[in-house]
Amino acid sequence: MKVLEGCPGSKMLDFRDQDEKEESVGKIKSQLRQWPIQMHLINPTAPYYQGADVVLTSDCVAYALGGFHRDYLKGKAIGIACPKLDHGQDVYVEKVKSWIDDAKINTLTVMIMQVPCCMGLVSLAKTALQKSERKIPIKSVVVGLNGEILQERWLST
Amino acid sequence: MSINTVKFVRNRQTDEMNEKNKMTKAMTMGYEEKLRTYEKGGWKMSENIEKKVFDIEPNPHSNDDDVEEFLNKGINEVIKQYPKVKKILEEYDIGCTICSIGTCLLKDIVKIHNLSPEREQESMASITKLFYPNKEIKISQITRKAQSPREIKYSPPIKKLVEEHVLIKRWVALIPFVVDNLDFDSEENKQVILDGVDFIRFYADQYHHAKEEKILFNYFDENLDILKVMLEDHEKARMHVRVILDAMKRGDSDEVIKHLDSYREILTEHIKKEDEILYPLIDEKLSITQIGKLFSKFKDVDQQFGDAPKKYEKFIKKLENKFKVKEEVTK
């Protein structure tokens, strides 16, 4: 990996030198079970959120994490956002709160990249949980720039 | 020094190995030192074999390895053959040696106890040394994902059970003080015992153990050895409570003391087994969906019991003040 320049969130990195290993062949089935997925567009009380295990992920995660569909999206409902670039994130807090209180979701998995600006998504989920009447288990998953899982931990409820 | 990676450590007398495979021939060729590494399921072990070395790659699929054989034996069976293993495990606070079933594998019980990598390495070296007293066995560094040894990260519902254990441990720590001050002529002292029994029956049994027996354990096969052991402990604890109450009615203080002590011993070990072995194992096995459901079911139970658990916390606090016992010692 060649480090060229930049801040943690936007510095340029080149992964082309890394060993390329083809791990699977054939068509890979998408595990997406809904549309829309962007947090501004979703309706938090849509049927597929009712009682569901939901993954709230930063936009970049699905590109970095090779097994995202198989390992994290399968069987779950989803919402995506960019905690660095998206405007109007107050709405996101209200929608996550609505997931918890109205759609009565079972669990929330917050997936972020390792870059510092992504931490905002975890804070957003914590704020929503604090504002909610119901409590649910929330797990945070941090994905490395090379697509490895750096950390998985439960947030205190 | 050359390093060959094999599936597991082999440690054989040269003549035995000669009969087994090509690797044995290589071992007799007289090199100065040979380091072999074993890696399987998180274990990394290596062995220094003096004056021997391999010329060829060892067969990684060999099945005739004694170390692996012992690692894959139930703990009671290993102890039966090598009684000193019991003492070594106890030195590392691994209490599985007293288990009445003892079918958990040696390799699993060492791994699950979350020793620091250094202590795990040390314990395995001591145990392996028992199997091969005449050989120098070196266990190479054990790598773990976890950063902090002995720090167990529980899922939210399991964490709740661990938190409930804290109050039970505080009561258990008070039992010696209660026993020392037991005076059947004093109504106040008798009431302390009755209140303690009430705490056991309501908080420890109806509230906490019921969460385990009616909800948590239902996620698993009831024939699992580890669950049988836990249920057996619950039953033993209930039996002691019944005997204590009978003895109270008869005014038999010796019997009360005897069974309070037995209860304390059982619960101390039981909580340790659950916190350090069963719960981490359960967290590993449960899916995120199951963890969410479990959390929700525990919340329902908490709602049913309302403020009652707080009442029992006040009772424990009051006793701690009475006997000047610090709450922190039991956490």
Interface residues (C-beta under 8 A of the other chain):
Chain A: D53 G75 N106 T107 T109 K135 I136 P137 K139 R153 W154 S156 T157
Chain B: K153 Y154 S155 P156 P157 K159 I288 T289 I291 G292 K293 F295 S296 K299
